[in-house]
């Protein structure tokens, strides 16, 4: 193969991946009804934010936004909803009295477990034809892709991480 044909083949593969990602995104939005009844009216974004809060209990709002790759104003609105529902707690950072720390409440943890359970049950029903190994392989590829998409293009560590993971998929 010539360099031009390799580049053309790569460009076509990237276009196919991009189209596939758009399709997955639309499919997730379309299937939100699969779990909407079990999560107390929380949006996918609210659930994702609550999950970040749970993992980093005692986390600053800016860090939540950074972790999710969204604007702080988005997180601010989500936190207002989660606070109004009693799913998070707000406190002051003892290391910096000007900074706010967000924690998850007992009710928040219960709601998050219920939401994840509902979402995973709905997904499991869609994947009945897949073997556990296929599901694990898909999860691994999606996780790798998400990591690559979150990193900056000039981050040299990205290539190393990707190559290490690629070797483990073989």
N, C-alpha and C positions, 0 to 999 in steps of 0.2 A: 504494500500500500504506500502511496505517496503521502507526503506531509499534508498536502491539500485535501486529499480524500480522508485522512485521519481527522483533520480539523473539521471537515464537513460532517463526518460521522459523529464526532463529539458534539457539534452544534445541534444536530438532529436529536441526539440522545438527551441533551440538556433541555431542548424544546419539549420533548416527550415527558420528561420529569416535571417540568413546569406545568404543563397541561394536566398531568396527573395530580399534582399538588392542588391546583385549582379545583379539580373534580373532587378530591378528598375534602377540601374546605367546604364546598357547596353541599356535599353529602352529609357532613357533620351538622351543618346548619339545618338541613332538611330533616335530619333524624332527631333533632333536639326534642321533639315530642315524645321520643322513646323514654326519656328520663324526666321530662319537665314536670310530670305529675308528682314525682317523689322527692323533689328538692325544695319544697316550700317557696316556689316562685323565684329561686335564684337563677341568674343567668350563668352560662358557661364561664364568663369572665369573673363573676362573683365567686364561683366555685374554685376557679384557678387561683384567685387572690386568697381565698380562705386556705387553700392548700399551701401556698407560699408562707402565709402567716403561721400555719401549724408547724411547718418544717423549721422556721426560723423564729419560734416563739420569742417575743421580745425583739421585734424587728422594726426598723424605721420605715416609714412610708416610701422614702426615696429608694431604699434598697429593694422594696417590693416592686416598684416600677422598673428598676434596673433589671431585676431577675426576670420579669415578664417581658421586657423590651417594649414597654408602653410609656406614654407620657404620664408624668406625675398627676396631671389633672384627671386622668382616667382612674387611677388608683384612688384618688381623693373621693371621687363619686362612689366607687365601689365600697370603700371603707365607710362612707356615710350610710350606705344601705346596710352593710353588715353590722354596723354599730346600732342602727335603729332597730334591727332584728335581734339584738343581744347576742350576736355570734362572735364578736370581738370585744376586747377590752383596750382601753387607751390609757397610757401612763406616761410618766416623764422619765427620761433616761437619767439614771443617777450620775452618770459620768458627764452629762451635759444637760443641764436643766432646761435649755431651750429646745431640746430635741424630744420628739414624741416616740414612744415605743408602743407597738401594736402586739397584742397577744390574742390567743384564741380562748374562748370561754368553753365551759363544759357543753353547753348547748351547741356552740359552734362546731365542736369536735363531733358531736352526735349527728348534726346536720351534714357535715362533711362525709362521715362514714356512710350515711344513708344515700347521699348523692353519688358517691363513688360506687357503692353497691348497685344502685339502680343503673348507672351508666355502664358498669361492667356486665351486668346481667343482660342489658339490651345488646351490648356488643357481642357477648358470648352467643346469643341467639343468632346473630348475623354470621358468626364464624363456625357454625355447626359442622360444616364440611372440611374444616381445617384441622390438621393434627396439631398437638401441642408444640411440636418442633417448628412447624410453619408459623405459628403465632409468635413464638419466641424469636424466630429469625426476623419476622416483620417488625416486631417491637425493637429489636436491636438496630435494624437499618434505619427506622424512623428516629430513634434516639441519636444515632450518629449524624443523620441529616440535620436534625434540630440543632445539635451542637455546632455543626459546621455553619449553619445559617445564622447562628447567634454571634459567632466570632467575627472579628474584623478581618477583611481580606488580607491584610498585611501581617497578621499574627502568625509567626513562624511555628508556634506550638500547634496550630490547627493541623498542619500537614502531618506532624509527628503523631498526634492523637489519631487522625484519620488512618494513617498507615498502620499503627498498632492495632486498631480495631479491625481494619481490613484483614490483617493476618489472622485475627482470632475468628473471623467468619468463615475462613477457608475450611 
